[in-house]
Amino acid sequence: RGRDARAPRVREGNADVRGSLSRDVIRRVVRQHQNEIRFCFEQRLNARPDLEGRVTIAMIIGPTGAVQSATVGASTLNDPPAEACMVQRVRSWRFPAPQGGGGVAVNYPFVLSTG
């Protein structure tokens, strides 16, 4: 009640990837977990129906494929609880192990809006 029946939308921007995993591999894993990002956004829409913006998550994927660190690299969302939720979710993701055992630095933007 009190909120439009518009569905929350999560779109991806162009990822900045430095390391031995391809953008396609990164995108595939992110899409598998996109509902987790949507959940964080939906939770906060109850408190702030006008919420929308772009959140770039900066992550380091370690040699095993586990996310070693994740932080908000940049945000126009201006909603710390939603941003913290997204970071927490990303930290639990697993990617394929990078070739050669090195780490991969990724800046992945999400564009959040109500459709």
SVG drawing of the C-alpha trace seen along z (x, -y; Angstrom):
<svg xmlns="http://www.w3.org/2000/svg" viewBox="-2 -10 52 32">
<polyline fill="none" stroke="black" stroke-width="0.4" points="0.0,0.0 1.1,-3.5 3.5,-2.3 3.1,-2.1 2.8,1.4 5.9,0.8 8.4,3.7 11.9,3.0 14.4,3.3 18.1,4.1 20.2,3.5 23.9,4.0 26.3,1.5 29.6,2.2 32.0,3.9 35.6,2.9 37.6,6.2 41.3,6.4 42.6,10.0 42.3,13.3 38.5,13.8 36.5,12.6 33.7,10.1 31.3,12.8 32.3,15.1 31.8,12.3 28.5,11.3 27.2,14.9 27.9,15.3 26.4,11.8 23.2,12.7 22.9,15.9 22.8,13.7 20.9,10.7 17.9,11.6 20.0,11.0 20.7,7.4 17.0,7.0 16.1,8.2 18.3,5.6 16.7,2.9 13.1,4.1 13.6,4.1 14.6,0.5 11.8,-0.6 9.3,0.0 11.0,-2.8 11.9,-5.0 9.5,-4.5 11.4,-7.1 14.7,-5.2 16.7,-4.7 20.3,-5.2 23.5,-3.5 25.7,-1.4 29.1,-0.2 30.5,2.7 34.2,3.0 35.3,6.6 38.5,8.6 38.1,12.2 40.8,14.4 42.7,17.3 40.1,19.9 37.2,17.8 35.9,16.6 35.2,12.9 38.0,11.7 36.6,8.2 33.7,6.1 32.9,2.5 30.8,-0.3 33.1,-1.9 30.6,-4.6 26.9,-5.2 24.1,-7.6 21.6,-5.6 22.5,-7.3 21.0,-4.5 23.6,-3.0 21.4,0.0 20.7,1.0 24.4,0.6 25.5,2.6 23.1,5.4 24.5,5.6 28.1,5.7 27.2,8.4 25.6,10.5 28.4,10.1 31.0,11.2 29.3,14.7 29.5,15.2 31.9,17.7 33.4,17.3 35.5,19.8 39.1,19.8 41.1,17.4 43.7,18.9 47.2,18.7 45.9,18.4 46.0,14.6 43.3,12.3 40.8,10.3 39.7,6.8 36.1,6.0 34.1,2.8 30.5,3.9 27.7,1.3 24.1,1.9 21.4,-0.5 18.4,-0.3 15.0,-1.8 11.3,-1.1 10.0,-0.1"/>
</svg>
